[in-house]
């Protein structure tokens, strides 16, 4: 008795251990849920009802590959289906070119196609098109390779009927369902009355044909059934509604097409079907919009951002007649770069050559020298730059042809000078110690934004100068403004403000600057003048400016004056100890009380299409 009791106790304890080990396991038939701390009254999510109904599923449809196939498109679709990972893929025919009785050729074409399908990571269901099943020889080979030309399967309570619209082998526009296939379909529908949805797949859209055999009889069998029909053949997409059901004629997955776009229903695509409790949700995924994770790698990002053209500007002190511009073409990529350069037109400049083409090998540099001459006498500062258009084409490793284009502008640049000062510059916002302000931004300069509201120099203009000594690079500026709009805590966009861009890199780099990498490649100083003696100027992102910069403004009768000191150490850091030049641009944003805002630029904004190589370059008059 005691032995029996002990045995039963041991058996009970063992069962506790077994069930306690297995108890925490989550039931696999229950949808997964998000586990997150939901304490508090508000949360950074909309809701936690995850869209993961276990009865939902996804499959894809590919459409016509042939009928004048374009090489590579269908294989591209296979690769992208592997990215999308549907549960299976169904076709709607025209998989090979066919239209032959040559058995060897038919087998060769099927072997090629099955090579594509061999790379698909999920099941593929074949449906014949007229190119696959146009005569008795091709029909026999189909049976040899794939068995029946029409069949069905059921998945998750959904019926899939894959039909043969070509069984009469009459060709385009003559597709039909013959009696044996009709009897088969009727039997399948009868045996699967309780499925929640039915899909039909066939090649020719029989509902638009006058004589389609038993198709209308099939539609009569479907009156009390929820279903969707997919076909193709005509190489353009159309959605139809019949019998309160949706019928789709699909476009192409590599077949011949004008590819005029969605408005014409002409595109390469796969169809993505999500089966839900309410019915199928259908999305057309254009192949060109599906990309693998390497769409842009770090290498490609660097290649796209690279500087490919560097132009050595021509500087003149007084006048210009003609000069040679040296253009350096750099290919830092590991791929050949086809380069095309073409000059536009200018009222004043005439290029010696109009177009240049060259294949630049990987990781190499090419140079071309172009002579520009003056068409007619015009002041140096008034010469209209000539545009240079550039196209660059790479053949990337994944087969993509990467095309880039750019625009440059060339013109001789007046060689502006600035002096070393032997006098101490006292930064008080007053310009008493400045020998003059020779550089001007006014109605003759570059006017942007609300141009119609700008009334010339009376409205606003400015003058400035630049000097340097062993400690600082200085800038003095006087601004004339008939309506000085200031807001101590306001936005830079709603009040008067000054922008100073100063690029202290060597001339080959600064001359080609396009306004990229502000603060890093060049000093970007945007400020509003002080509103009173107690309130200093407000500087945009002051913490990103070089350490030791000093800026003072003071009100004047005409507007305000400014003095700026930039540590010479910053100039040495950017341009070297033996620096010779800086590139400068200045803009004044004139905001008036009517809320208009006008930009007055000394030279075109560096990031604008009107920027030209070397504009705003200043050279030291004395060597150190």
Residue pairs with C-beta under 8 A, 6 or more apart in sequence:
26 32
29 54
31 50
31 52
31 53
31 54
32 50
32 52
33 48
33 50
34 48
34 50
36 45
36 48
38 48
53 276
53 277
55 156
55 157
55 277
56 274
56 275
56 276
56 277
57 87
57 155
57 156
57 274
57 275
58 86
58 87
58 272
58 273
58 274
58 275
59 86
59 87
59 88
59 89
59 90
59 273
59 275
60 81
60 84
60 86
60 88
60 89
60 90
60 270
60 271
60 272
60 273
61 89
61 90
61 91
61 92
61 201
61 230
61 250
61 270
61 271
61 273
62 74
62 77
62 81
62 89
62 90
62 91
62 92
62 253
62 270
63 91
63 92
63 94
63 232
63 250
63 251
63 252
63 253
63 255
63 269
63 270
63 271
64 92
64 93
64 94
64 129
64 232
64 233
64 235
64 250
64 251
64 252
64 253
64 254
64 255
65 73
65 74
65 94
65 95
65 96
65 113
65 252
65 253
65 254
65 255
66 94
66 95
66 96
66 97
66 98
66 129
66 131
66 254
66 255
67 94
67 97
67 131
67 235
67 255
67 256
68 255
68 256
69 97
69 254
69 255
69 256
70 254
70 255
70 256
72 254
72 399
73 252
73 253
73 254
73 268
73 287
74 116
74 253
74 254
75 116
75 119
76 287
77 253
77 254
77 268
77 270
77 287
78 116
78 117
78 119
78 120
79 119
79 292
80 270
80 285
80 287
80 290
80 292
81 89
81 120
81 121
81 122
81 270
82 119
82 120
82 121
83 290
83 292
84 270
84 272
84 285
84 290
85 121
85 122
86 122
86 272
87 122
87 155
88 122
88 123
88 124
88 125
88 155
89 120
89 122
89 123
89 124
89 125
90 124
90 125
90 127
90 160
90 162
90 199
90 201
90 230
91 124
91 125
91 126
91 127
91 201
92 127
92 129
92 201
92 202
92 203
92 230
92 231
92 232
92 250
93 127
93 128
93 129
93 130
93 131
93 132
93 165
93 166
93 202
93 203
93 232
93 233
94 129
94 130
94 131
94 132
94 203
94 232
94 233
94 255
95 113
95 126
95 129
95 131
95 132
96 106
96 109
96 110
96 112
96 113
96 131
96 132
97 109
97 131
98 106
98 109
98 130
98 131
98 132
98 133
98 134
98 138
99 131
99 134
100 106
100 138
101 135
101 137
101 138
103 137
103 141
106 137
106 138
106 141
107 141
110 141
110 145
117 124
125 153
125 160
125 162
125 201
126 146
126 162
127 162
127 163
127 164
127 201
127 202
127 203
128 142
128 149
128 164
128 166
128 203
129 166
129 203
129 204
129 232
129 233
130 166
130 171
130 172
130 175
130 203
130 204
130 233
132 138
132 142
132 166
133 139
133 142
133 149
133 164
133 166
133 167
133 169
134 166
134 169
134 171
135 169
136 169
139 149
139 167
139 169
142 149
143 149
149 164
149 166
149 167
150 161
150 162
150 163
150 164
150 167
150 181
150 184
150 185
151 162
152 159
152 160
152 161
152 162
152 188
152 192
153 160
153 162
154 160
154 192
154 195
156 275
157 194
157 195
157 196
158 195
158 196
158 197
158 198
158 199
158 275
159 188
159 189
159 192
159 195
159 197
159 198
159 199
160 198
160 199
160 201
161 185
161 188
161 198
161 199
161 200
161 201
162 201
162 202
163 177
163 181
163 185
163 200
163 201
163 202
164 181
164 202
165 175
165 176
165 177
165 202
165 203
165 204
165 206
165 212
165 231
166 175
166 203
166 204
167 176
167 177
167 178
167 181
168 174
168 175
168 176
168 178
168 213
170 176
172 204
172 233
173 204
173 209
174 209
174 211
175 202
175 203
175 204
175 206
175 209
175 212
175 233
176 206
176 209
176 211
176 212
176 213
176 214
176 215
177 185
177 206
177 212
177 213
177 214
177 215
177 218
178 213
178 214
179 213
179 214
181 214
182 213
182 214
182 217
182 218
185 218
185 221
186 218
186 221
189 198
189 221
189 222
189 225
192 198
196 226
196 277
197 226
197 227
197 228
197 275
197 279
197 280
198 222
198 225
198 226
198 227
198 228
199 227
199 228
199 229
199 230
199 280
200 227
200 228
200 229
200 230
201 230
201 231
202 229
202 230
202 231
203 231
203 232
203 233
204 231
204 233
205 231
205 232
205 233
205 234
205 247
205 249
206 212
206 213
206 215
206 231
207 215
207 219
207 229
207 240
207 242
207 247
208 240
208 249
209 215
219 242
219 243
222 243
222 245
223 243
226 245
226 279
227 245
228 245
228 246
228 247
228 248
228 279
228 280
228 282
229 245
229 246
229 247
229 248
230 248
230 250
230 271
231 247
231 248
231 249
231 250
232 249
232 250
232 251
232 252
233 249
234 249
235 251
235 252
235 255
235 256
235 257
235 266
236 249
236 251
236 257
236 264
236 265
236 266
237 248
237 249
237 250
237 251
237 265
237 266
237 267
237 269
237 284
238 248
238 249
238 265
239 246
239 247
239 248
239 249
240 246
240 247
240 248
240 249
241 247
246 282
248 271
248 282
250 269
250 271
251 257
251 265
251 266
251 267
251 268
251 269
252 266
252 267
252 268
252 269
253 268
253 269
253 270
253 287
254 268
257 266
257 267
257 268
258 264
258 266
259 266
259 267
259 268
260 266
261 267
267 284
267 286
268 286
268 287
268 288
269 284
269 285
269 286
269 287
270 285
270 287
271 282
271 283
271 284
271 285
272 282
272 283
272 284
272 285
273 280
273 281
273 282
273 283
274 280
274 281
274 283
292 398
294 398
296 304
299 334
300 396
300 402
302 332
303 332
303 333
303 335
303 394
303 402
304 402
304 404
306 330
306 332
306 333
307 330
307 512
308 329
308 330
308 331
308 337
308 339
308 390
308 392
308 404
308 406
309 327
309 328
309 329
309 330
309 390
309 406
309 408
309 512
310 327
310 328
310 330
310 508
310 512
311 325
311 326
311 327
311 328
311 388
311 408
311 410
311 511
311 512
311 613
312 325
312 326
312 327
312 328
312 508
312 511
313 325
313 410
313 412
313 413
313 507
313 511
313 613
313 614
313 617
314 320
314 323
314 324
314 325
314 372
314 412
314 413
314 614
315 412
315 413
315 414
315 415
315 614
315 617
315 619
316 323
316 380
316 412
316 413
316 414
316 415
317 414
317 415
318 380
319 380
320 374
320 380
320 383
320 412
321 373
321 374
322 371
322 372
322 373
322 374
323 371
323 372
323 412
324 369
324 370
324 371
324 372
325 369
325 370
325 371
325 372
325 410
326 367
326 368
326 369
327 341
327 367
327 368
327 369
327 370
328 365
328 366
328 367
329 339
329 358
329 360
329 365
329 366
329 367
329 368
330 365
331 337
331 360
331 361
331 362
331 363
331 364
331 365
332 363
333 362
333 363
333 394
334 362
334 363
335 362
335 394
335 395
335 396
335 397
336 359
336 360
336 361
336 362
336 394
336 395
337 359
337 360
337 362
337 392
337 393
337 394
338 357
338 358
338 359
338 360
338 392
338 393
338 394
339 356
339 357
339 358
339 359
339 360
339 366
339 390
339 391
339 392
340 355
340 356
340 357
340 390
340 391
340 392
340 393
341 355
341 356
341 357
341 368
341 388
341 389
341 390
342 354
342 355
342 356
342 388
342 389
342 390
343 351
343 353
343 354
343 355
343 370
343 386
343 387
343 388
343 389
344 386
344 387
344 388
344 389
345 386
345 387
346 375
346 384
346 385
346 386
346 387
347 375
347 384
348 374
348 375
348 376
348 378
348 383
348 384
349 372
349 373
349 374
349 375
349 383
349 384
349 385
349 386
349 410
349 411
350 372
350 373
350 374
350 375
351 370
351 371
351 372
351 386
352 370
352 371
352 372
352 373
353 370
356 368
356 370
358 366
358 368
360 366
372 386
372 410
372 412
374 383
380 412
380 414
381 414
383 411
383 412
384 411
385 409
385 410
385 411
385 610
385 612
386 409
386 410
386 411
387 407
387 408
387 409
388 407
388 408
388 409
388 410
389 405
389 406
389 407
390 405
390 406
390 407
390 408
391 403
391 404
391 405
392 403
392 404
392 405
392 406
393 401
393 402
393 403
393 404
394 401
394 402
394 404
395 401
395 402
396 402
407 609
408 612
408 613
409 609
409 610
409 611
409 612
409 613
410 612
410 613
411 612
411 613
413 612
413 613
413 614
413 615
413 617
415 617
415 619
416 439
416 616
416 617
416 618
416 619
417 618
417 619
417 620
417 621
418 465
418 466
418 467
418 468
418 618
418 619
418 620
418 621
419 435
419 467
419 620
419 621
419 622
420 467
420 468
420 469
420 620
420 621
420 622
420 624
421 467
421 468
421 469
421 474
422 469
423 433
424 433
425 433
425 467
425 469
425 472
425 474
425 563
425 565
426 433
427 550
427 552
427 563
427 565
428 552
428 554
428 563
429 552
429 553
429 554
429 560
429 561
429 562
429 563
430 554
430 561
430 563
431 437
431 476
431 478
431 561
431 563
434 465
434 467
434 476
435 465
436 465
437 463
437 464
437 465
437 476
437 477
437 478
438 463
438 465
439 463
439 464
439 465
439 466
439 586
439 602
440 461
440 462
440 463
440 602
441 461
441 462
441 463
441 464
441 586
441 587
441 588
441 600
441 601
441 602
442 456
442 457
442 461
442 462
442 600
443 454
443 456
443 457
443 461
445 600
445 601
445 602
445 603
446 599
446 600
446 601
446 602
446 603
446 604
446 605
446 610
447 454
447 598
447 599
447 600
447 601
448 598
448 599
448 601
448 605
449 589
449 597
449 598
449 599
450 596
450 597
450 598
451 598
453 592
453 594
453 596
453 598
454 460
454 590
454 598
454 600
457 480
458 482
459 481
459 482
459 590
459 592
459 598
460 479
460 480
460 481
460 482
460 559
460 588
460 590
460 598
460 600
461 479
461 480
461 588
461 600
462 477
462 478
462 479
462 480
462 498
462 586
462 588
462 600
463 477
463 478
464 475
464 476
464 477
464 478
464 586
465 475
465 476
466 473
466 474
466 475
466 582
466 584
466 618
467 473
467 474
467 476
468 474
468 568
468 571
468 620
469 568
470 568
471 567
471 568
472 565
472 566
472 567
472 568
473 502
473 565
473 566
473 568
473 571
473 582
474 563
474 564
474 565
474 566
475 500
475 562
475 563
475 564
475 566
476 561
476 562
476 563
476 564
477 498
477 561
477 562
477 563
477 564
477 586
478 556
478 558
478 559
478 561
478 562
479 496
479 498
479 529
479 558
479 559
479 560
479 561
479 562
479 588
480 558
480 559
481 496
481 558
481 559
481 560
481 590
483 592
483 593
484 496
484 529
484 555
484 559
484 560
485 494
485 495
485 496
485 591
485 592
485 593
486 495
486 496
486 528
486 529
486 531
487 494
487 495
487 528
487 531
488 531
488 535
488 538
490 528
492 526
492 528
492 540
492 589
493 589
493 597
494 591
494 595
495 528
495 591
496 528
496 529
496 588
496 589
496 590
496 591
497 526
497 527
497 528
497 588
497 589
497 591
498 525
498 526
498 527
498 528
498 529
498 562
498 586
498 587
498 588
498 589
499 524
499 525
499 526
499 586
499 587
499 588
499 589
500 523
500 525
500 526
500 564
500 584
500 585
500 586
501 515
501 518
501 522
501 523
501 524
501 525
501 584
501 585
501 586
501 606
502 522
502 523
502 525
502 566
502 582
502 583
502 584
503 509
503 510
503 513
503 521
503 522
503 523
503 574
503 582
503 583
503 584
504 510
504 522
504 523
504 570
504 571
504 574
504 575
504 579
504 582
504 583
505 513
505 521
505 522
505 574
505 575
505 583
506 575
506 576
506 579
506 581
507 580
507 581
507 583
507 614
507 617
509 521
510 522
510 581
510 582
510 583
510 617
511 583
511 613
511 614
511 617
512 613
513 521
513 522
513 583
513 606
514 606
514 607
514 611
515 605
515 606
515 607
515 608
515 611
516 607
518 524
519 541
519 544
519 545
522 583
523 545
523 546
523 566
523 570
524 540
524 544
525 539
525 540
525 545
525 549
525 551
525 564
526 539
526 540
527 537
527 538
527 539
527 540
527 551
527 553
528 537
528 538
529 537
529 553
529 555
529 560
529 562
530 536
530 537
530 553
530 554
536 551
536 552
537 551
537 552
537 553
537 562
539 545
539 551
546 566
546 567
546 570
547 567
548 567
548 569
548 570
549 564
549 565
549 566
549 567
549 570
550 564
550 565
551 562
551 563
551 564
551 565
552 562
552 563
553 560
553 561
553 562
553 563
554 560
554 561
571 579
571 582
572 579
575 581
575 582
578 624
579 620
580 619
580 620
581 617
581 618
581 619
581 620
582 617
582 618
583 614
583 615
583 616
583 617
583 618
584 602
584 616
584 617
584 618
585 601
585 602
585 603
585 605
585 606
585 615
585 616
586 601
586 602
587 599
587 600
587 601
587 602
587 605
588 599
588 600
589 597
589 598
589 599
590 597
590 598
590 599
590 600
591 597
599 605
602 616
603 611
603 615
603 616
604 610
604 611
604 612
604 615
605 611
